[in-house]
Amino acid sequence: KIAKGLAKKDDVVKKAIELFSAKFNYFVENVNKMDVLFGSSFAQLQDVGKPFTRCGLTRRYLQFITGPPPRLYNKTTEIVYPLPIGGEIKQWTGRHCPVQGCNFELLLYSVGAPPRTFPLCPNCYNNPRPEFGPQPGEDKEPVAKPGDEEDEAKERSIRRMAGKNMVRECPHPDKHPLIAEMAVSPDPESDGVLILDPHLGPKWRLVSTREPTIVYLPKNVEKVTILDKKDEIFGSHMMSIEFKDGESPIVGKKKYTSCFAIDEVMQGLVRVHHGDERLRASGGRGGRGGRGRGGG
């Protein structure tokens, strides 16, 4: 109409502004009806889930939302912590992340059949530190430029919330303190390590962080303790193995100290499960050479 001279520009602009203003005011006055409509089909994060594990920053309980995708939600800070997809999340009450400044209560993450179980820190999983190595389950990406770390972390969170990160291995790098303190041997069949299953007894076993491999210790093992001492060759922790009374396979020794990576004695007593293969006697792991270093 303006081009044809049927209306003035100022009048058209004024009418358009009044129209949009009326629509906006109507929306503001009736927006509460939207809450009712959405509330009938959707629930707010603070109203779903159950208290599951404690936040290391606020010491408040995080709500576990099964999803998909599974995630934890902090009602106080409104922060969402996506969790790995492809396994089962369990509580591991009372244990905290050893990383300085973290202190989040830990979870357990089980994958595969039979399941391999690994410790999981929600905070370290969502805020990985480069000094621990590449984050499992994610494609290699260029390192964020200085000042872009926050944006990169947000993009990572969005990918995980979208359920794009399937994790069928240990959710933390092998250099993460949580994994390193449980590592008792390199895994000769992958670039991972063997850690003591965090479920501990009565069925003692080692699990690979990168492959579906499970090493079953003898049934007559009563207790296994990971020692602070490390072997000089691989830098893995040594184990103190205690056998049941009268059932030690090592004559004259109820307690036995093992460097599993080169301990031919223990290697000859374990059973190894490879992926979907049936359990079989290991007969030694091979490829790691050297004599067993077990001792009383």
MOVENDA-V344537 format. One record per backbone hydrogen bond with DSSP energy under -0.5 kcal/mol. CO is the residue of the C=O (numbers start at 1). NH is the residue of the N-H. E is the energy in kcal/mol with one decimal. If there is no record, write none. Layout:
((CO	NH	E) (CO	NH	E))
This chain:
((1	5	-0.5) (1	6	-2.8) (1	7	-1.0) (2	5	-1.0) (8	12	-2.0) (9	13	-2.6) (10	14	-2.2) (11	15	-2.2) (12	16	-2.2) (13	17	-2.3) (14	18	-2.3) (15	19	-2.2) (16	20	-2.4) (17	21	-2.5) (18	22	-2.3) (19	23	-2.1) (20	24	-2.4) (21	25	-2.5) (22	26	-2.1) (23	27	-2.1) (24	28	-2.5) (25	29	-2.2) (26	30	-1.2) (27	31	-0.8) (28	31	-0.6) (30	33	-1.6) (31	34	-1.4) (31	35	-0.9) (32	36	-1.2) (33	37	-2.1) (34	38	-3.0) (35	39	-2.4) (36	40	-1.0) (38	41	-1.4) (38	42	-3.4) (44	47	-1.7) (45	48	-1.4) (50	64	-2.6) (53	62	-3.6) (54	105	-2.0) (55	59	-1.3) (60	55	-3.0) (62	52	-2.6) (62	53	-1.0) (63	65	-0.6) (63	73	-2.0) (64	50	-0.9) (64	66	-0.6) (65	71	-2.2) (70	83	-2.4) (71	65	-3.0) (72	81	-3.2) (73	63	-3.0) (73	75	-0.7) (74	78	-2.4) (79	74	-2.4) (80	82	-0.6) (81	72	-2.1) (85	167	-3.2) (88	110	-2.4) (90	108	-2.5) (92	95	-1.4) (95	106	-3.0) (97	103	-0.7) (99	102	-2.1) (99	103	-0.7) (104	97	-2.4) (106	92	-0.9) (107	120	-2.6) (108	90	-2.7) (109	118	-2.3) (110	88	-2.7) (111	116	-3.2) (116	111	-2.4) (117	198	-0.5) (118	109	-2.9) (120	107	-3.0) (120	122	-0.6) (121	125	-2.2) (122	126	-1.3) (123	127	-1.8) (129	132	-2.0) (130	133	-1.5) (132	175	-0.9) (135	138	-1.2) (145	148	-2.8) (148	152	-2.4) (149	153	-2.2) (150	154	-1.9) (151	155	-2.2) (152	156	-2.1) (153	157	-2.1) (154	158	-2.2) (155	159	-2.2) (156	160	-2.0) (157	161	-2.6) (158	162	-1.6) (159	164	-2.0) (160	163	-1.6) (164	166	-0.8) (165	85	-1.3) (165	167	-0.5) (166	168	-0.6) (173	176	-1.5) (176	179	-1.4) (176	180	-3.0) (177	181	-2.0) (179	182	-1.6) (179	183	-0.8) (180	183	-0.7) (182	196	-1.6) (183	237	-2.2) (184	261	-0.6) (185	194	-3.6) (186	188	-0.8) (187	190	-1.7) (192	187	-2.2) (193	195	-0.5) (193	209	-2.1) (194	184	-2.9) (194	185	-1.1) (195	207	-2.5) (197	200	-2.4) (202	204	-1.0) (204	217	-2.0) (205	197	-2.5) (206	215	-3.2) (207	195	-2.5) (209	170	-2.6) (211	213	-2.6) (212	275	-3.3) (213	208	-2.3) (214	216	-0.7) (214	273	-3.2) (215	206	-2.9) (215	217	-0.6) (216	271	-2.1) (218	221	-1.6) (220	244	-2.6) (223	242	-3.0) (225	227	-0.5) (225	240	-2.9) (229	238	-2.4) (231	235	-1.0) (236	231	-2.5) (238	227	-3.0) (239	241	-0.6) (239	258	-3.0) (240	225	-2.4) (240	242	-0.5) (241	256	-2.6) (242	222	-2.8) (242	223	-1.9) (244	247	-2.3) (249	251	-0.7) (250	253	-2.1) (254	243	-3.1) (256	241	-3.7) (256	258	-0.5) (257	295	-1.5) (258	239	-2.8) (258	260	-0.8) (259	262	-1.7) (259	263	-0.5) (260	263	-0.9) (262	264	-1.1) (263	267	-2.2) (264	268	-1.4) (266	269	-1.4) (266	270	-1.0) (267	284	-1.2) (270	282	-1.5) (271	216	-3.4) (272	274	-0.5) (272	280	-1.0) (273	214	-2.3) (273	275	-0.7) (274	277	-2.8) (280	272	-1.9) (295	257	-3.3))
